[in-house]
Amino acid sequence: MRIAAVASLVLSLLSGPSSSYANPVSADFADTFADPAVIRGLDGYWYSYGTSDPLREGEGRHHRLPIARSSDLVEWTYVGDAFGEDNLPPYAAPGSLLWAPEVRYLDGRYVMYFTVTNTASTPHPWDFSIGVATAPSPTGPWTHQAAPVVPPRPAGDSYWNTIDPAQFTDADGRKYLYFGGFFGGLWVTELTPDGLRTVGQPTQVAIDNKSEGAYVVRRDGFYYLLASSANCCAGPTTGYSVLAGRATSPRGPFVDREGQPLLASRAGGTPVLDQNGNRWIGTGHHSQLTDLSGQDWMLYHAIDRADPFLDEPYGINERPMLLDRLDWIDGWPVVRAGAGPSERPEQAPVTRGSVDERFTGDLSGWRGTDGWTVQDGYVRHGTGNGTAATLISRRGIGGDLRAETDLRLTGRSGGLRIGGATVLVSGNELVVTAGGARRTAALPGGAATWRNLAVTVKGRTISAQVGSADRLGDPRATVRLDSPVPLSGTFGLVAEGQADFDNVSVARLSTPVTRPAPVPRPGTLLDADEFDGTGRGWQWVREDTSARVTGGVLRWPVQGADLVGTANAASVLLRTPPEGDYIVETKVTLDLGEDTVRNYQQAGLVAYVSDDDFARLCQVAIWNTRQVEYGRELPFAGRLSYGGNIAGPPAKTTWLRLAHRVDPANGEHEFRAGSSRDGKTWTWAGVWTFPKDTAPRIGLVAHGGAQPAVDAEFDYVRVYRSK
């Protein structure tokens, strides 16, 4: 007990929370680093890959898929571009851009997927395809394949958005590639074992006009599809956000937390990341990782609303790289428990442990070194003659912890010893033994390449998983065992026959966040119009005489007009809100049908300063989808800028809320959007802000298109004090 207690104290001191960071983490090397992908290399460094933009303001030169490196996920250094200026794939048309890289370690080499904006074999200027290249290291040299892994896909006289690749390997070893965007939706196709060609026919997994930038992980028996929604690049009104669905198969069907399919016309999607009213807007196109403590993190890009463009206004959107904690609450991923992007110092990821060995020196920190030799950055046991041995760390261990190693086998078995338990990769099995207890799981082939073995100890429970050495959330095998013997004391490497080990660590296990961040809640009713003929206090901007109160509802024919742009022909029905923090709510029925194009009929709430300065929350028809869009228009740099953020899926009858808060630090008016399909379960989305010297009024709109004729029916407007 004494040894375990001392070991636990040492572990806490050495791997506990002791450092912090502040966004954006790309500031040291880039002003913009969009669409960041991330992996951990076999050298122990983290690598991130960005879309082909200039890195700095005033630079004026596009970097062709720039690469950055970090030892701690916080301080990053630019290390070069994946490709030179003239190094395009052989099938790319001259002048093509390369976007949205995705990199994985597959069967002994690094494979990069990326978007090619213009393919030489077709005449269309935006005939996107997915390219692929391979390399022996995270920084290259990268070798293009002769043909795209996914060629352009015709859509009438145009082409579907064949963009934003995301690779995933399932537990059975099958490889998949997700791709697609707003025009055409999201798709998944199986890949050949080498990951360079497709197999069979692709399957659509999310409806078009809703999302792009897919990313897939497997957790607790579910496949989670996370994707970015709304617009990536609208400068100061960019409303990009990340939504999720999950399925029991990598091909779907994916549904959100309320069971709404991502393929439905009223498309589902559970919020993962949204702008929260601080400096960051347009939060999205992400990748994910797990630190040494077992905590998940998200790397993504965002836009500083005070500095939205790289150089001149309405040029390249400036999208630096951000890092934030990714929590899992009630089975769903959410950034910072729902608090959204951070702008103040946060606890940094755990990237070094009490045991932290990269084998760049001798074995002075270990016992039982006979038969073990340090090679070029890793340690090797044996020569393949079947001899078994254990290399024991001189540091004891105890308490809840996470241990891991990169492992490559040519002998019979190799793994970790943790107290009285042994975790081995043996042939095609993952085997955990402790006392007389034993558990196994089948493991697909690939023992001769590097794989990652991660072991978690929580009390007397030991959990082990084997995945790719890039450590990106696609475990091949998982075993859990309640140990009859203590899991404290010694820690070591175990091998029978030849085995190589690298990046060995032990860190204190992270404590998961299980309580969601607070959301707006209505308190005392301050004001209401139940549309029973007694309501007062409304004012029109361009009165619509066809709107009428009858039968306890406000019936308002959807107008063939709009507020977006300079026409400003649509009517707005307004009232003055109370002082301070409040929530305005309405219930609106709008029969927009399904799966047909009815652009852009909508109805809902508005926070309004002027015709050119407003935020509207409406259920709306966007081509064949029905969405709850939270749009913002404002004047910027001599123009009007408009962009949208997406809330929860609508129903024929949808409840909408705008929660108003005055930021005590700067006096800004913050309006957060919420929606519900039943008036009980609410989905909260992003925040749009208004300057402190404005006085936004609240109200209703029903506009966007008069054909086919449809009435918006508002049951009430209620204003509550916020709790």
Secondary structure, 3 states (H helix, E strand, C coil): CHHHHHHHHHHHHHHCCCCEECCCCCCCCCCCCCCCEEEECCCCCEEEECCCCCCCCCCCCCCCCEEEEECCCCCCEEEEECCCCCCCCCCECCCCCEEEEEEEEECCEEEEEEEECCECCCCCCCCCEEEEEEECCCCCCCEECCCCCECCCEECCEECCCCCCEEEECCCCCEEEEEEECCCEEEEEEECCCCCCEEEEEEEEECCCCEEEEEEEEECCEEEEEEEECCCCCHHHCCCEEEEEEECCCCCCCECCCCCECCCCCCCCEEEECCCCCCEEEEEEEEEEECCCCCEEEEEEEEECCCCECCCCCCCECCCEEEEEEEEECCEEEEHHHCCCCCCCEECCCCCCCEEECCCCCCCCEECCCCEEECCCCEEECCCCCCEEEEEECCCECCCEEEEEEEEECCCEEEEEECCEEEEEECCEEEEEECCEEEEEECCCCCCCCEEEEEEEECCEEEEEEEECCCCCCCCEEEEEECCCCCCECEEEEEECCEEEEEEEEEECCCCCCCCCCCCCEEEEEEEECCCCCCCCCEEECCCCCCEEECCEEEEECCCCCCCCCCCCCCEEEECCCCCCEEEEEEEEECCCCCCCCCCCEEEEEEEEECCEEEEEEEEEECCEEEEEEEEEEEECCEEEEEEEECCCCCCEEEEEEEEEECCCCCCEEEEEEEECCCCCEEEEEEEEECCCCCCEEEEEEECCCCCCCEEEEEEEEEEEEC
